[in-house]
Each structure stands twice: as C-alpha cells, then as structure tokens.
C-alpha cells in the first residue's frame, strides 16, 4: 500500500512540473542505468540472529524525469539490487539473501561551465521493498559425531522468506556527457539507506516435528550502487545563441558581460578595471602674433622687423612713423599732400583692445598738428571665426576702443564716427570659421579738409 501511494504522489509531482517553471531548455527525459552494487553490513535480530556481510552483484535503475532547463531536474526513480548476504553470524548451515527494490523521488542539480560534461548531485526520498531470505539449521561437527545447534537460530532450524516495505532515502553524485542534443551518457554513484525491516515472518523448528511461527528483524538496511547508462531527452533542443565574443549559450542572458572600453585622447583604448591608463597628453601648442600679423609658435622668433632712419636720427619700422620735419625753410607738403589717410590697428584673436592702438593714435595726432583734419571714421572688423552676431558686437567694441583713445588724446569727438562691420568685409577672403590675422582689424580713415604745406 505504501508503494502504491508513493508512486501515485511521485507521478503527480512529475506531471505537474511543467506548470511550475519552463525555461528554454526544459523537457521530459527517460534514463536507464546498469552497474554493480552491494548492500551494507546488516544484523538479524529475533528468532534468526547474527550479522551478515553482502557480496557484490548487478544493479539497475530506470528514471522518468523533467528537466527545468535552469540546472534543476525532478525525477521518479526505480532501482533494484539483489545480493547474497552469506552466512548468518558466520554459522555453518546458514545463509541469507536480500533483494531491495527502491522507488524514490529525486531532486537533482546539474553543475554549469564544464562544456559537454555535466557533473550533478542529488537526493531522493521514497520507499524500499525488501525481499528477505534467511535460513539456519543445526549441523554435525567436523567428525560427524554429534549435532551442533546453530547459534543463528533460537530453535533447531529457522527458515524465513518474507517481503516488507520501509521508508528510504538516498544521495546521488553523477557525471553526464552530452553525446548529442538529446542523448547523454550518464554515470552515477548512489548510497541509499532504509528504516529497519521489522517483524519478518518465518518458521522455527524446535524438534523434529514441532514447527512454529518465528519473527526476525533486518536492521541497518542500505546499499551502494555504481551504474552507467543513457539519458534521452524528448522534444526539440533549444537553438544556441551566439554571444558578442563568439561563445554559444542557450539563453542570451547567459552571455558573458561585454567589457567597458575607455577611449583616450589619442584614440587608444583599454578595458575599464584592467589597470590601464591613457598616455600623458602633451601641452597644447601656443602661438604669438608678430609685428607683421603672422603667427609663430611660442618660443620661436618673429621675422626681423625692418628699420628706417628718420631725418632726426630716430629709427622706426616704417617711414610713416617718422616725426614731421619742421625745420625753417622746408615744407611739409608731403604730409598733407593727400586728402585721405588711413591707419590700421590689428588684434589678437577674440580681443577688443590692441597694443597697437596708442601708437596708431599718436601718428594721427602728428597729422593733426600740421594738417587740418575734417573728420575721422573708425570702422571695426573681425575674421569669420565665431557666429556673425558675436563678431558684429566684437567689431563694434574694437571701433569704440580706438574712438575712445582718440578722444582721450584730444581729438574733438564731434569729428569722429565709429561703426562695426563684423565679418562682412574681410581683407583676406576666407571660408566660414577661419582665423585670419589680417581680418582682425580696425581701420581709421582720416579726411583732410585742407591740403598744402606749412612754412
């Protein structure tokens, strides 16, 4: 009755497993194993008494299970082992045999990351049915002169052959090898242990004609089995997924994590957390603007500035910078001979003031000392680097800075007009976004209302 009840419960549990969980690689399987086993040392107590030691013999097991696809399996397992227990208490004219048939429900866990090999461990609980045979008789001594009473039997002769059920449990360790997607070579070791098989019924003879019922118990029932076989999985296998590193797994979530790469300023890269570092970044190259508007790397000499010796012995970079000659009897017609004069102030990138402004204004003051100045028009310009709106405001600041210096040095503000042109009138045509020194300028246009010379 116990065996039927456990079978019904285990079958119901196996059938219900698909509703518990269903991973990608889930499915039913059937297993069969054969091998070698031996029962543990046991003791008879009661009318038949004495210890027994099992000899090894064949063992087999079959199982119906469900693989959840996430390392866990649940399996209904039946196993059988039949061994000769030898003499009872090492007494002559005695022998015992035992067959155990186990029906258990096993929970099994498969270990990962071994390629086609799959180690596993498990445990189970259920029922063992023990078929026990035990016989002991009196016997003649070595000289055949007298009868010796067997210490294995409380009477003259004992004969037991009975079947009892008990509760059992087992531990399993095994190794599978995937022959194909469906077929696995399965090798396993298991140890099972059972409760005592008590009140086995038999016959006890207390003379040559008196026969009565006897009872014995078989204690410490257990066994070891080493078996190999095949496990066949039903259904279609889950297709493999190729990960970013070329490895193949059954679920995309099992792919190894993609390493996070750090990209350096020079385009090189290294894996985050690997201990790598970016190479040191060189100092940026700095440029300076020379007297002629050209740019050179900081620390590099500008081109040599030409020098002119003026009439008074002073040395300047351009004859236009010479002081006006005012010696008696000489004219300055060359100074006021043109109705229009132009002076240009250059700027460093994104600057509204220039170091050239004061020198340029001084030259304009020299003209005003000897010629009549009608008006001065100040016009600021920029290059095309930056937005048009920003450049317009920058050009106005440059024009205003020159105008303020004119006023500061004594020019009547009523004859000065200033405006900014932004990037609309470049001296050197360029594309948009180009830094050009000659376009970063303020033009000071001077109109002379009276030409001629002063004696």
C-alpha positions as CSV (number, residue, x, y, z in Angstrom):
1,X,0.0,0.0,0.0
2,X,2.8,2.4,0.8
3,X,4.5,1.7,-2.5
4,X,1.3,2.4,-4.5
5,X,0.7,5.6,-2.6
6,X,4.3,6.9,-3.1
7,X,4.1,6.0,-6.8
8,X,0.9,8.0,-7.2
9,X,2.3,11.1,-5.4
10,X,5.5,11.0,-7.3
11,X,3.8,10.6,-10.7
12,X,1.5,13.5,-9.9
13,X,4.6,15.7,-8.9
14,X,6.3,14.8,-12.2
15,X,3.3,15.5,-14.3
16,X,2.8,18.9,-12.6
17,X,6.4,20.1,-13.1
18,X,5.8,21.8,-16.5
19,X,3.4,24.3,-14.7
20,X,6.0,25.2,-12.1
21,X,8.6,26.5,-14.5
22,X,9.6,26.2,-18.1
23,X,13.0,27.5,-19.1
24,X,14.2,27.5,-22.7
25,X,15.9,24.1,-22.4
26,X,13.1,22.4,-20.3
27,X,11.7,19.0,-21.2
28,X,11.0,15.4,-20.3
29,X,13.6,12.7,-20.3
30,X,14.0,8.9,-19.8
31,X,17.0,7.3,-18.1
32,X,18.3,3.8,-17.8
33,X,21.5,2.6,-15.9
34,X,23.1,-0.7,-15.1
35,X,26.1,-1.5,-13.0
36,X,27.3,-3.0,-9.7
37,X,26.1,-2.8,-6.2
38,X,26.4,-4.2,-2.7
39,X,24.3,-3.9,0.4
40,X,25.7,-2.6,3.6
41,X,26.6,-4.8,6.6
42,X,23.3,-5.7,8.5
43,X,22.1,-7.6,11.5
44,X,19.3,-10.1,12.1
45,X,17.6,-9.9,15.5
46,X,14.8,-12.1,16.9
47,X,14.4,-15.8,16.2
48,X,17.1,-15.5,13.5
49,X,20.1,-13.7,14.8
50,X,23.6,-12.7,13.6
51,X,25.4,-10.2,11.4
52,X,25.7,-10.6,7.6
53,X,28.1,-9.1,5.0
54,X,26.9,-8.6,1.5
55,X,28.6,-9.7,-1.7
56,X,28.5,-7.5,-4.8
57,X,26.1,-8.1,-7.6
58,X,24.4,-6.5,-10.6
59,X,22.2,-3.4,-10.1
60,X,20.0,-1.4,-12.4
61,X,17.9,1.7,-12.3
62,X,15.3,3.5,-14.5
63,X,14.1,7.0,-14.2
64,X,11.4,9.3,-15.7
65,X,12.2,13.0,-15.1
66,X,11.6,16.6,-16.1
67,X,14.5,19.0,-16.7
68,X,13.5,22.5,-15.9
69,X,16.3,24.0,-18.0
70,X,17.8,26.0,-15.2
71,X,20.1,23.3,-13.7
72,X,17.3,21.6,-11.8
73,X,15.7,18.2,-12.5
74,X,13.0,16.3,-10.8
75,X,13.0,12.5,-11.3
76,X,10.9,9.5,-10.4
77,X,13.4,6.7,-10.0
78,X,13.2,2.9,-9.5
79,X,16.3,0.8,-8.6
80,X,16.9,-2.8,-7.8
81,X,19.8,-4.7,-6.1
82,X,20.0,-8.4,-5.4
83,X,22.9,-9.7,-3.3
84,X,24.0,-12.8,-1.4
85,X,24.5,-12.0,2.3
86,X,26.5,-15.1,3.1
87,X,26.4,-16.9,6.4
88,X,24.4,-15.6,9.3
89,X,26.7,-14.8,12.2
90,X,29.3,-16.9,10.3
91,X,27.4,-20.0,11.4
92,X,27.6,-23.2,9.3
93,X,24.4,-24.4,7.6
94,X,23.1,-20.8,7.4
95,X,22.7,-18.3,4.6
96,X,20.8,-15.1,3.7
97,X,19.8,-13.2,0.6
98,X,18.3,-9.8,0.1
99,X,16.6,-8.0,-2.8
100,X,15.8,-4.3,-2.4
101,X,13.5,-2.5,-4.9
102,X,13.5,1.2,-4.3
103,X,11.0,3.8,-5.6
104,X,12.1,7.4,-4.9
105,X,11.5,10.9,-6.0
106,X,14.9,12.7,-6.7
107,X,15.8,16.3,-6.9
108,X,19.0,16.8,-9.0
109,X,21.1,19.8,-9.6
110,X,23.4,20.0,-12.7
111,X,26.6,22.0,-12.4
112,X,27.5,24.5,-15.2
113,X,30.6,25.6,-17.2
114,X,32.1,22.2,-18.0
115,X,31.4,22.2,-21.7
116,X,29.8,18.9,-22.8
117,X,30.4,17.4,-19.4
118,X,27.8,17.9,-16.7
119,X,28.5,16.9,-13.1
120,X,25.5,16.7,-10.9
121,X,24.4,16.0,-7.3
122,X,21.0,15.0,-6.0
123,X,19.0,13.5,-3.2
124,X,15.8,11.5,-3.0
125,X,13.2,10.0,-0.7
126,X,10.7,7.2,-1.0
127,X,10.0,3.6,-0.2
128,X,12.2,0.4,-0.3
129,X,10.7,-3.0,-0.6
130,X,12.9,-5.7,0.9
131,X,12.6,-9.4,-0.1
132,X,14.5,-11.3,2.6
133,X,15.6,-14.9,2.7
134,X,17.2,-16.3,5.8
135,X,17.9,-20.0,6.7
136,X,19.8,-21.6,9.6
137,X,20.0,-25.3,10.7
138,X,21.7,-27.4,13.3
139,X,24.7,-29.2,11.8
140,X,27.2,-32.0,12.6
141,X,30.6,-31.3,14.0
142,X,33.7,-31.8,11.9
143,X,33.9,-35.5,13.0
144,X,30.2,-36.1,12.2
145,X,29.9,-37.5,15.7
146,X,27.4,-35.1,17.2
147,X,24.9,-32.4,16.2
148,X,25.8,-28.8,16.9
149,X,23.0,-26.4,17.5
150,X,23.2,-23.3,15.3
151,X,23.6,-20.0,17.3
152,X,21.9,-18.2,14.4
153,X,18.5,-19.8,15.2
154,X,16.7,-19.9,18.5
155,X,15.4,-23.4,17.6
156,X,16.8,-26.3,15.7
157,X,16.1,-24.7,12.4
158,X,14.9,-21.3,11.1
159,X,13.5,-20.6,7.7
160,X,12.4,-17.0,6.7
161,X,11.3,-15.7,3.4
162,X,9.2,-12.5,3.6
163,X,8.7,-9.1,2.0
164,X,8.3,-5.8,3.9
165,X,8.2,-2.1,2.9
166,X,10.1,0.7,4.6
167,X,10.9,4.4,4.3
168,X,14.2,5.1,2.4
169,X,16.4,8.0,1.3
170,X,19.4,8.3,-0.9
171,X,22.2,10.6,-2.0
172,X,23.4,10.7,-5.7
173,X,26.5,12.0,-7.4
174,X,27.0,11.7,-11.1
175,X,28.5,12.8,-14.3
176,X,26.8,13.3,-17.7
177,X,28.3,13.7,-21.1
178,X,26.3,15.2,-24.0
179,X,26.6,12.8,-26.9
180,X,24.1,14.9,-28.8
181,X,21.4,17.5,-28.1
182,X,19.1,14.7,-26.9
183,X,21.3,11.9,-25.7
184,X,23.5,12.0,-22.6
185,X,25.9,9.3,-21.3
186,X,25.0,9.1,-17.6
187,X,27.3,7.6,-14.9
188,X,26.3,7.8,-11.2
189,X,27.0,6.6,-7.7
190,X,24.3,6.4,-5.1
191,X,24.0,5.5,-1.5
192,X,20.6,4.6,-0.1
193,X,19.5,3.9,3.5
194,X,16.3,2.5,4.8
195,X,14.4,2.0,8.1
196,X,14.7,-1.4,9.6
197,X,12.6,-4.2,8.1
198,X,10.8,-5.4,11.2
199,X,8.7,-8.5,12.1
200,X,9.6,-10.7,9.1
201,X,7.6,-13.9,9.4
202,X,9.1,-17.4,9.1
203,X,9.2,-20.8,10.6
204,X,11.1,-22.1,13.6
205,X,11.6,-25.8,14.2
206,X,12.1,-26.8,17.9
207,X,12.5,-30.5,17.3
208,X,11.9,-32.9,14.6
209,X,8.2,-32.5,14.5
210,X,7.4,-29.2,16.2
211,X,7.1,-26.2,13.8
212,X,6.0,-22.7,14.9
213,X,5.9,-19.2,13.6
214,X,9.0,-17.1,14.2
215,X,9.9,-13.4,13.7
216,X,13.1,-11.6,12.9
217,X,14.2,-8.1,12.1
218,X,16.8,-7.0,9.5
219,X,18.5,-3.8,10.8
220,X,20.7,-1.2,9.1
221,X,19.4,-1.9,5.6
222,X,21.3,0.2,3.0
223,X,23.4,-0.1,-0.1
224,X,25.9,1.3,-2.6
225,X,25.5,1.3,-6.4
226,X,27.7,2.4,-9.2
227,X,25.9,2.4,-12.6
228,X,26.3,3.8,-16.1
229,X,23.8,4.2,-18.9
230,X,22.0,6.7,-21.1
231,X,19.6,9.6,-20.7
232,X,17.3,10.5,-23.6
233,X,15.6,13.9,-23.7
234,X,12.3,14.3,-25.6
235,X,11.3,17.3,-27.7
236,X,13.3,19.7,-29.8
237,X,16.5,21.2,-28.4
238,X,16.7,25.0,-27.8
239,X,18.8,26.7,-30.6
240,X,22.1,28.1,-29.4
241,X,22.7,31.9,-29.2
242,X,26.0,33.3,-30.4
243,X,27.3,35.9,-27.9
244,X,29.4,39.0,-28.8
245,X,32.6,37.1,-28.0
246,X,31.7,34.2,-30.3
247,X,30.7,31.8,-27.5
248,X,27.4,30.0,-27.8
249,X,24.8,29.7,-25.0
250,X,21.3,28.6,-24.7
251,X,19.9,31.9,-23.5
252,X,21.1,35.4,-24.3
253,X,21.1,36.2,-20.6
254,X,24.0,33.7,-20.1
255,X,26.4,35.6,-22.4
256,X,29.4,37.0,-20.6
257,X,29.3,40.7,-19.8
258,X,30.7,42.9,-22.5
259,X,33.8,44.8,-21.2
260,X,33.6,48.5,-20.9
261,X,36.3,50.2,-23.0
262,X,37.8,53.6,-22.2
263,X,38.9,55.7,-25.2
264,X,41.9,58.0,-24.7
265,X,42.6,61.4,-26.2
266,X,44.9,59.9,-28.8
267,X,42.4,57.2,-30.0
268,X,43.9,54.3,-28.0
269,X,41.7,52.4,-25.6
270,X,41.8,49.9,-22.7
271,X,39.4,47.8,-20.7
272,X,37.8,49.5,-17.7
273,X,39.1,48.0,-14.5
274,X,42.1,46.3,-16.2
275,X,44.6,48.8,-14.6
276,X,45.4,50.5,-17.9
277,X,45.8,54.3,-18.2
278,X,45.8,56.8,-21.0
279,X,49.2,58.2,-22.1
280,X,50.0,61.7,-20.8
281,X,48.5,64.4,-23.0
282,X,51.1,66.8,-24.5
283,X,50.9,70.5,-23.7
284,X,48.9,72.5,-26.3
285,X,51.0,74.5,-28.8
286,X,50.7,78.2,-28.1
287,X,51.1,80.9,-30.8
288,X,52.1,84.6,-30.7
289,X,51.2,87.3,-33.2
290,X,54.2,89.1,-34.7
291,X,54.5,92.7,-35.8
292,X,53.6,91.9,-39.4
293,X,50.4,90.0,-38.4
294,X,52.0,86.5,-38.8
295,X,51.7,83.8,-36.1
296,X,54.6,81.8,-34.8
297,X,54.9,79.1,-32.1
298,X,55.6,80.4,-28.7
299,X,59.4,80.5,-28.1
300,X,60.0,80.9,-31.9
301,X,61.4,84.2,-33.1
302,X,59.3,86.5,-35.2
303,X,60.6,87.7,-38.6
304,X,63.1,90.6,-38.3
305,X,61.3,93.9,-38.3
306,X,62.7,96.4,-41.0
307,X,64.2,99.6,-39.6
308,X,64.2,103.1,-41.1
309,X,66.4,106.0,-40.0
310,X,64.4,109.3,-39.9
311,X,65.6,112.8,-40.7
312,X,66.1,113.4,-37.0
313,X,68.2,110.3,-36.5
314,X,65.5,108.2,-34.9
315,X,64.9,104.6,-36.0
316,X,61.4,103.3,-36.8
317,X,60.0,100.3,-38.6
318,X,58.3,102.3,-41.3
319,X,59.0,105.8,-42.7
320,X,55.4,106.7,-42.0
321,X,56.3,106.6,-38.3
322,X,59.0,109.3,-38.6
323,X,58.3,112.6,-36.8
324,X,57.2,115.5,-39.0
325,X,60.1,117.7,-40.2
326,X,59.5,121.3,-39.1
327,X,62.8,122.9,-39.8
328,X,62.7,126.5,-41.1
329,X,62.5,126.9,-44.9
330,X,61.3,123.4,-45.6
331,X,57.7,122.4,-46.4
332,X,55.6,119.5,-45.2
333,X,53.6,119.2,-48.4
334,X,54.4,115.5,-48.4
335,X,52.5,115.1,-45.2
336,X,49.3,116.9,-46.3
337,X,49.6,116.2,-50.0
338,X,46.8,113.6,-49.9
339,X,43.3,114.4,-48.9
340,X,42.8,111.0,-47.3
341,X,44.9,109.0,-44.9
342,X,44.3,105.5,-43.4
343,X,45.7,103.8,-40.3
344,X,45.1,100.2,-39.4
345,X,45.1,98.6,-35.9
346,X,45.4,94.7,-35.7
347,X,44.1,92.5,-32.9
348,X,44.9,89.2,-31.4
349,X,42.1,86.5,-31.6
350,X,38.9,87.4,-29.8
351,X,40.3,90.6,-28.3
352,X,38.5,94.0,-28.3
353,X,41.7,96.0,-27.5
354,X,45.1,96.1,-29.1
355,X,48.6,97.1,-28.0
356,X,49.0,98.9,-31.4
357,X,46.1,101.4,-30.6
358,X,48.1,104.0,-28.8
359,X,51.0,104.2,-31.4
360,X,48.5,104.4,-34.2
361,X,46.6,107.3,-32.5
362,X,49.9,109.1,-31.9
363,X,50.5,109.1,-35.7
364,X,47.1,110.5,-36.3
365,X,47.9,113.3,-33.7
366,X,51.1,114.1,-35.7
367,X,49.0,114.6,-38.8
368,X,46.5,116.8,-37.0
369,X,49.4,119.0,-35.7
370,X,50.4,120.0,-39.3
371,X,47.2,119.4,-41.4
372,X,43.6,120.4,-40.9
373,X,41.6,117.2,-40.1
374,X,38.0,117.4,-41.3
375,X,36.7,114.1,-39.9
376,X,37.8,110.7,-38.7
377,X,35.9,107.5,-39.5
378,X,36.6,104.5,-37.3
379,X,35.4,101.0,-38.7
380,X,36.0,97.7,-36.8
381,X,36.2,94.3,-38.5
382,X,36.6,90.6,-37.4
383,X,37.6,87.3,-39.1
384,X,35.0,84.6,-39.8
385,X,35.7,82.5,-36.7
386,X,32.6,82.5,-34.4
387,X,29.0,83.5,-35.0
388,X,28.1,86.5,-37.2
389,X,26.1,88.1,-34.3
390,X,29.0,87.8,-31.9
391,X,31.5,89.1,-34.5
392,X,29.4,92.2,-35.1
393,X,29.5,93.1,-31.4
394,X,33.2,92.4,-31.2
395,X,33.9,94.7,-34.2
396,X,31.9,97.5,-32.5
397,X,34.0,97.1,-29.3
398,X,37.2,97.4,-31.4
399,X,35.9,100.6,-33.1
400,X,34.8,102.1,-29.8
401,X,38.2,101.4,-28.2
402,X,40.0,103.3,-31.0
403,X,37.5,106.1,-30.8
404,X,37.9,106.4,-27.0
405,X,41.7,106.6,-27.4
406,X,41.3,109.4,-30.0
407,X,39.1,111.4,-27.6
408,X,41.3,110.7,-24.7
409,X,44.3,112.2,-26.6
410,X,42.5,115.4,-27.5
411,X,40.6,114.8,-30.8
412,X,37.2,116.5,-30.8
413,X,34.6,113.8,-30.6
414,X,32.3,115.7,-33.0
415,X,34.6,114.9,-35.9
416,X,34.8,111.1,-35.1
417,X,32.3,108.5,-36.2
418,X,32.6,104.8,-35.4
419,X,30.9,101.6,-36.5
420,X,31.4,97.8,-36.7
421,X,31.2,95.7,-39.8
422,X,31.6,92.3,-38.1
423,X,32.9,89.6,-40.6
424,X,31.1,91.1,-43.6
425,X,34.2,93.0,-45.2
426,X,37.2,90.7,-44.8
427,X,40.6,92.0,-46.1
428,X,41.5,88.4,-46.9
429,X,38.5,86.4,-48.2
430,X,38.2,83.1,-46.3
431,X,35.6,80.4,-45.6
432,X,33.4,80.5,-42.5
433,X,35.1,79.7,-39.2
434,X,38.7,80.7,-40.3
435,X,41.0,82.6,-38.0
436,X,42.8,85.2,-40.1
437,X,45.1,87.8,-38.5
438,X,44.7,90.4,-41.3
439,X,40.9,90.4,-41.0
440,X,41.0,91.2,-37.2
441,X,41.5,95.0,-37.6
442,X,40.1,98.5,-37.1
443,X,40.5,100.9,-40.0
444,X,40.9,104.6,-39.0
445,X,40.1,106.8,-42.1
446,X,41.2,110.4,-41.9
447,X,39.8,113.1,-44.2
448,X,42.0,116.3,-44.6
449,X,39.9,119.3,-45.4
450,X,42.8,121.5,-46.4
451,X,45.9,120.4,-48.3
452,X,49.1,122.2,-48.7
453,X,52.1,122.9,-46.6
454,X,53.1,124.9,-43.7
455,X,56.4,127.0,-43.9
